[in-house]
């Protein structure tokens, strides 16, 4: 997940310079190349996704996932009455619940057809990554709100933390909706085409 979004971020960084962004003197083109190879040499996204969903989650009957979602659940419970971070805690709680439900649905589908694991894995990995970051940003927002309420000489810093958390929840986290739809669409839209049809008469 981090190498995928790292590469995306590096590409945005290049575009800040406009059409001049890929010129070596800025150094950004090196960031793009370095971040692109990171998606390969630590194990490709597809292989890491298969390992996450197939081995780490489904082979443990979800126990490996429950250890983390329990932490998130306790955080949401502890902060559900905290008006300063309500805008983050409520959607995080719903996402955390959905995470377990999605895992169960994919697992049940995989019991009927093992291709369902591979079909859902990359979207599951990306969804999981966005869910993890949602928890981290909600916790950062909680601390920032506490610092601001107590009075701090770093008001601008903690205000920016809250603003960035809001940006993440409103503009980045909605990507999970696409990943949900895709991972639940099943394996048939990938597996129906016969091998010989990939030739397209070339």
Secondary structure, DSSP 8 states (H G I E B T S, - for coil): -HHHHHHHHHHHHHHTTGGGTT-GGGSHHHHHHHHHHHHHHT--HHHHHHIIIIIIIGGGTTHHHHHHHHHHHHHHHHHTT-GGGHHHHHHHHHHHHHHHHHHHHHHHHHHH-THHHHHHHHHHHHHHHHHHHHHHHHHHHHHHHHHHHH--TTHHHHHHHHHHHHHIIIIITTHHHHHHHHHTT-SHHHHSS-GGGGGTT-
